[in-house]
Amino acid sequence: MRIVSYYLEEINGPRIGLYHEGRVLNLTHAANSIGVSYFTPTVELFLENYAEYEYTAQTVDKRFRDGDFEKYIIENPILLPPVTRPASCRDGYAFRQHVFTARRNRGVPMIPEFDQYPIFYFTNHQAITGPGDVLCMKDHFDKLDFELEAAVVIRKRGRNIRAADADKYIAGYMIMNDWSARTLQMEEMLLNLGPAKGKDFATSIGPMIITPDELEDFVIAPPAGHVGKRHNLKMVARVNGVQVSEGNLGDMDWTFAEIIERASYGVTIHPTEIIGSGTVGTGCFLELNGTAKLNDPNAVPQWLQDGDVVELEIDQLGILKNRIVKEDDYSILNLKKKPA
C-alpha cells in the first residue's frame, strides 16, 4: 500500500488516503462502502490500530488498483506529511560513507565507535512538514542545508526489541529531509550537547508511506555482521532542477532493525514514531562543499537560499518537493552574551 495524509478545505483536519498512479482515494469512505463502518479517518489512528485495520485497507487497495471505488477518488488533494503528529522523531547515523567523508573533509580521522553501535538523536516531532513550503528564519540561511534520507514509521508497541525481530515493527518507509542550519548547529555543538536549534525548525517527510510488501523485490542482505533488511533503492537530490546528490538506500551500514533495537532498549516505542536513516553519502551540501574545497581550494560553497526548490527522490518512495521561504529577519546569533 501507498498511504497518504491529505487535506481538503471542506474537511476539518487531515484524512487518510491511498495513492496509486497519481490518484488519491478516500480510504475511509471506500472502507465504509464495503461494510466497515468504524474505519479510521486518519493515518495516526490507522497506525495505532494497525492489526485491526490492515486487512480492510489491503482489500480496498487491491480493488482500487483494479479500478474500483471511482466515486471516492479525491480531486486535487493537498498532500500533508504522511504522519502529521508523530509521537516522536529520531534520526539515525547509518551511512558510513557520509560520516567518513565529512570527517575527512574536516581533517579528522574516522571515529571507530561508528562501527560499534548505531546512534540517533531526537529532533522536533512538532515541526514535521510534508511537501510544500518550509519556513526559515534569518539565521537558518547562514549555511542552510538539505539532507537526503529515508525514514521508517513504527506500527506497533515494543520494548527491548531484538534486531532479528525489529523489521516486523515497521509500518512503512518514507523520504525524509533533515533540514540543517549549519552555523547554528556547529555553534551549539561546541558545547557537546547534540543538534538543537540547528535542526528543530523543520523536518520534512513524505510524500507517502510505502508498506514493506511493496519493496520486497528490492530487499538485499545486510552487511557482514549486521542484522535486518536493506533495500536497493536509488536516492537523488535536486536543487532548482539541478541534480546535486546521488546515493543508494542499500548503502546503509546500520540497518533500521539495528537502530530500532537500540532505540527500544529500556524504552517502549509506539505507533507513529518516526526513525530516520541519517544522511546518505553525498547527501548534503556540508559534505559536498567539503569535498569540493579539498579538491580545489578556490571552490565556492553552495547553500540553500530563499525561494530554492529542493526535490528528494528515492526509487519506489516517490519525490518529496519543498520550497524554502524566508519568514522574517529576527536573529538569535546576534544575541550572544559577551564575557564580563
Secondary structure, DSSP 4 states (H G I P E B T S, - for coil): -EEEEEE-TTSSS-EEEEEETTEEEEHHHHHHHTT-TT--SSHHHHHHTHHHHHHHHHHHHHHHHTT--GGGEESSPEE--SSSS-S-EEEE---HHHHHHHHHHTT-PPPGGGGT---EEE--TTSEE-SEEEEE-GGGGTTEE--EEEEEEE-S-EES--HHHHGGGEEEEEEEE--EEHHHHHHHHTTTS---TTTTT-EEEEEEEE-GGGGGGGEEPPPTT--S-EE--EEEEEETTEEEEEEEGGG-SS-HHHHHHHHTTTSEE-TT-EEE--PPTT-SHHHHHHHHHHH-TTPPP----TT-EEEEEETTTEEEEEEEEE-----SGGGPPPP-
